[in-house]
Amino acid sequence: MKLFLVFCFVIVLAGSVHASLGISPAYKDFNFAPNEEIRLHFRIFSDEPDRKLEVYVKGDFAEYVTLSETELKGGGEFDAVIKLPAVASRPGPNYLGIGVREAPPEDVFIGVSIDISSTVVINVPYPGKYIEANLGVEDGNTGDNIPVEVHVVNRGNEDLNVDVDVNFYSETGNVGSIEFSSIDLVSGDDRYFRKYLDSTGYEPGDYLAEAI
């Protein structure tokens, strides 16, 4: 899982910045399901215990989010409930931000405002057949068993049978391949295909790997 922590500072003629905010979790990823209810729990950390914080929602599906708290003082916890609609208007990854904003004290005319949010990704299936795939091959020495990994995600709304092959090429052409057993992959699911390439007999140099 990839974690993203976003800090946005708006500074106007401030001599120094000491305040900070933290949010947990910083990243969540879900597959869209019609009328599904997603419940999230957030914790806010601050080094200013008396600072007033505004809880907010922005981005895709923001109109379907209900917050248990709209204001916090210094830090604390709150819940966000996402009631997904029956139909999503845009396929692909939809990005929702849930976070807090820290306002300068009322007796400070010029100050610092800190804004931090958690990124919630809601993956809406594409119509028909749609696959996302990533190929990873590490560098190695001649004679090594080199890890080969293909990550496949079914982003379409159809269930698929997936058959993966990885071919290896030098300047002279195809020098080898790895075949994987085919699997059934339902909409929204993913699968890692992992094997080792036996590089015995390979000459030192650069090779191209191609996943099909």
Secondary structure by P-SEA (a helix, b strand, c coil): cbbbbbbbbbbcccccccccccccccbbbbbbccbbbbbbbbbbbbccccbbbbbbcccccccccccccccccccccbbbbbbcccccccccbbbbbbbbbbbcccccccbbbbbbbbbbbbbbbcccbbbbbbbbbbbbccccbbbbbbbbbcccccccbbbbbbbbbcccccccbbbbbbbbbcccbbbbbbbbbccccccbbbbbbbcc
